[in-house]
Every structure is written in C-alpha cells, then in structure tokens.
Amino acid sequence: MKTVQISLNSIDKVKSFVNTISQFDFDFDLISGRYVIDAKSIMGIFSLDLSKPIDLAIHTENDVDKILEVIDPYLIK
C-alpha cells in the first residue's frame, strides 16, 4: 500500500479524478481526518472537506509507478 496527498478542489477535478482511477481494478481510499471513503465514489468524495489536502491510499504493490503517473495532476508536491 502507498499513501500520497492529493488536492481535489473543484467539481471538475473530482469528476476527472474518479474517471481516472476507475480504470484500475485496485482499491483506493481517501482519508480525511477520521473519515475513510472509497475514492471511486463521487458522492463519498463530496462528503469530505475538499479545501484541504486529502490522503489517497493505493491498495496495491503492483503498477504503483503507473498509477502515480496517471494521477500526477492531483498530487501535492
């Protein structure tokens, strides 16, 4: 499992993020404070405080580099 910080501070970013990670068969969780939600759930994402960075947990050891490359526009560097 790998955890990175992302920013989803607009509706368009949320929609494109969900479309992007939905192409993978792995599980992704978004963690904000004490809340953990499925990162492929648009409704779940909108229940979080999107004004702050969110932790993305990627539940795989395979293809992590490919995933990071695809989600690069959302990563906080």
Secondary structure as the mmCIF struct_conf table of DSSP 4:
data_model
#
loop_
_struct_conf.conf_type_id
_struct_conf.id
_struct_conf.beg_label_comp_id
_struct_conf.beg_label_asym_id
_struct_conf.beg_label_seq_id
_struct_conf.end_label_comp_id
_struct_conf.end_label_asym_id
_struct_conf.end_label_seq_id
STRN STRN1 LYS A 2 ILE A 6
BEND BEND1 SER A 10 SER A 10
HELX_RH_AL_P HELX_RH_AL_P1 ILE A 11 ILE A 21
TURN_TY1_P TURN_TY1_P1 SER A 22 GLN A 23
BEND BEND2 PHE A 24 PHE A 26
STRN STRN2 ASP A 27 SER A 32
TURN_TY1_P TURN_TY1_P2 GLY A 33 ARG A 34
STRN STRN3 TYR A 35 ASP A 38
TURN_TY1_P TURN_TY1_P3 ALA A 39 LYS A 40
HELX_RH_AL_P HELX_RH_AL_P2 ILE A 42 PHE A 46
TURN_TY1_P TURN_TY1_P4 SER A 47 SER A 47
BEND BEND3 LEU A 48 LEU A 48
TURN_TY1_P TURN_TY1_P5 LEU A 50 SER A 51
BEND BEND4 LYS A 52 LYS A 52
STRN STRN4 ILE A 54 HIS A 59
BEND BEND5 GLU A 61 ASP A 63
HELX_RH_AL_P HELX_RH_AL_P3 VAL A 64 VAL A 70
TURN_TY1_P TURN_TY1_P6 ILE A 71 ILE A 71
HELX_RH_3T_P HELX_RH_3T_P1 ASP A 72 TYR A 74
STRN STRN5 LEU A 75 LEU A 75
#
